[in-house]
Amino acid sequence: MSASYALALPEQQGRRAPLYGTRAQLAALGGDVEGYLALAGCDKRAGTASYALRIVNQSQHPLRARMTCARMRGEPILAYPLDVEIAPFSISETLLPVRIADVGPFDRAIVQVAGGDVSFSLEAPAPPKTHPRSRWIAVATAAIVLTIAAGLGAASATPRIGMIAAPSRIFPGSAVDVPYAFGGWAWMQYTLKTRDGRQLFAGLVGAHEGTLHFNLPAATGRDVVLDVNVTGPFGAKSSAQHIAIAAATPHRSARSAPAAPSVSEFTVVTPVVHANGDLKFAYATTAHDGEIWLIDEAGRLWARAPISPDGETTINLPQGTAGRQMRAVLHARNGPADTVASVGFTVLPGAVVSDTPHAGSTAVVSPTSSATLTLSTQTAAPGQTITVALEGKHGDTQISLNDSSGNSIEQGDIPAGQNAVTLSAPSVTSSTTYYVMASVTQGIGEQTLVRKLVVTPR
C-alpha cells in the first residue's frame, strides 16, 4: 500500500496566528497527528518559563518530542532533558519547564516531533522582557482590567468545579478515564499520586471540559489519589478523590486466565435518533462487564451506561446532542482483557414534525436490517486467501485486518454494489489471533462488525 501525506503549517492565512504559540497538523492515510505549543506562563522569581505541549496522535506510530531553545546567534540548546513519548492512538498533554538561568537568553522555544513517517516542529516565543517603563504600563493596564472585570461581575469568573467523575474502584494495571468539567476564569492542574506520595501523573489543562486518561502501572498499590486544583485570578477550588485498586487474583495457571471478550454484533436499534429521546442498542458479546459511551467528534463524553446480560441497553440522549455526529463505543471487559466496538450515527433535533397518517391507518416504522459479516474460514495458514463476505443491505464498507494491539495489517473496500473482498493471511511463527473489522455505512448511520481469524503456521 502507498500513503500520501499533507502537512498543514501553523495557520497564517485567513486569520492571524496567536502570538503565544503555534499549531500544526499532519494528515496521513493511517490517521491524523496534531500538535500545539504555547507559552503557558513565566515565574520571574523562580526564573522559569512554562510551555504547554499537546500532541494528538491518531496514527499507528509512536512519536517522540524533543524541546530546544533557539537563539538569533549560536546553536540551539537543549531546554528539557527528557523526551516526551506519545503512544499510538493517544493524546499527550505535558507542561515543560525551562530554567532561564541554565538556558540563557533565547528567542523562541522549538519542539521537534518525529516518529515513523511523521516529522514536524512547533514554535513558541520566549517570555517577554520587562523594562521599568513597561512595568508601570503593565501595572496601570492591570488596574484598568481589574476594574472592568469587577464591574462586569466577579461571580461569573470565580473558579468552580462542575464534575470530577473518577471511578471508585479499578483493577491493577488498567486504564482510567476521568471526565471533568470546571467553570470560571481559571485553569486546572491535576496530580495522580500513590498513598505514599509518589507522583504518577501530573499536568495542566485549559479546556473547561474533557477527559483525563491514565494508564496505571501494575505495581501501584492499594489505592491512588487524584488531586485537582482549579485556580484563577478570583480564587481557587480543589478536590481530592480516592480510587481503590482491587486486589489481583493470584495467577495459578494459564487455564484460569480470563478469555478475551468478543463482540459479534453492535447496532443501533432506534430507527430515527432524536435529541432528548431514548437511544436503544443491541449487541452480542462474551464479556462479563463493560460500558457504552456516547462521544461526539471532539471527544466529549455525553452519556454512559453499563451493558446488560440480555444484550440490550437504552441511553437517554441529552438535548445538547442535537445536530451532532456521535459515536457509541462499546467497551467490553473480562477482567483485565477487553475489546472495543463502535457505531456512528447522527442526532436529529428533538422537535421533528412527521407526516400525519390518514384516519384509520397506523404508522409503522421498521428498523434497517443489519448486515452480516462472514469469513470463508476461521483458521488459516500463512499466505492463504480469505474471502470476507458482507450479506445484507449496506453502503460503502471498509475492511481491515488488525492484530490484537489494534494495528492494521491489511485493508480493503467493499462498495455498495458488491458483497465480498479477499485478504491474505500474514506470516506467523506461532498460532496468532487476528480480527477482521468491517466499518459498514447504512444511510446516515455506521456500524462496526468484527470476526476473529486464527493464523496457524503450516
Phi, psi and omega in degrees: 000148176251154182231142176245146184232147176223123183257123176260109180288170180310138188298122178229350181252144178086318178209153183284134180292146180299147184284340187273354180175192183225168178222143178222150179221134179241118180259120181233167180296326182274356181144167182265153174230124179238147180222143179224135176224129182214151174282109185278327181175171181218122176259099185290330178293317179279346179072036181230150173241137183250131178243132179265122180243128178228123180238125175253105184256099177259021178256175181268006182259136169289138183248158178224132182244131179235135185251130175229163176244130183255144177245161178297323178233136180106168181280150176297149181242141180295123185265329182228123191291338184251141174279147177265123180260133181240117181288159177299144177054053180213169179238130179241125177237116189226143175253115186257113177274143178235120177277113185293327181295324180281322183277323184087179180298134177218163186261327181200155176260138183234131174244121178261121180250127182212155177164126182065233176265011184257132177202121174201170182229154178235147181230150175213149185286163174285161177301141181295144177278133184261126176253159181305318181290320180294333177295316178296320179296319179296321179296315180295318179296318179298321179297319179294317180297318179295323179294316179295318180297321178295324179293323179287340179114112180286343183297321182289340181259359181291129180299142178208146179260119180273318183200133167228092189266067177279140178293149181278341184207135179223174178260153181299138177074009182267165177275146182237128175245123184238101174293143181220160174202135175217162184230175180092178178274093189196171171227163188240131172250138180227149178218130176250117185235158172277175182298327181273010175092004180284125183280128179259314180218151176204153180185174180230128180236144177253338178293135185283353176204151182165204182222130174269134182244129178228137171249099187286138173295158182294323181261076182256330184120194183273339176198163176230161182237127175259109177263128180236129177235117176259114189236142177203180180297338185253021175134191182208150175229145180225156179209143178230128180233134179266135178242113180282143178250118183293147179292135180288140178287130181303136181273106183270316180202169180294334180290332183278350180291138180293143179284147178295133181288161177229149177239107181269345180203138175205105186225160173268117182279326182298121185293318180233123186264121179242148174293148181064023177236175181273137178243121185253133179245148173235138183208159175229116184213153176266008182284150176266343183211161178159176182218159172245125179250143173252115186232138177272184184294333180277359181088008181281135179273123182258324182199161178208152180204148179285157175279161183238156180296335182279000175079022178222138178219137179242130180234136176275125181280130176296156181297330183289351180276000183300131178081004183262151169274118185246161176223127175265125183246120176264113179255102183262138184225143166233087186066231180283344179275137181212168175208162186228138171226151183218159177214137182257155179197165178249135181264123176273156176302154184293323183268084178248123182269122180256163179294139180276126180290158178293160181298136178087354180258164182236130178277122182239128178246124180248133180294153178294133181295142182274147176280159181238131181257128179228152177244148180292338177204148178267342180230126184227163176258158180304133180085351181288144180273129178247129177267123179257116183248140178239111183257141180108171181288130182203163173262205178297135186230136175256129180251132178222144176255114186244150173274183184293342178270359180091004179282136182279125179266318181207150181226158177201169182233143173241105179297170184297331182271000180241173184219014181204156175208156182248144175234159179250134179291132181288165178281134180221158176255346177216168181299122186230141180261130175238168181230127175266118184244134179241119175265100189260129173263135178224096183068236178268000181255173179211142177223155181243125178249142185230137173225142182270140178229126179256123179254120182242132179296153182289000000 
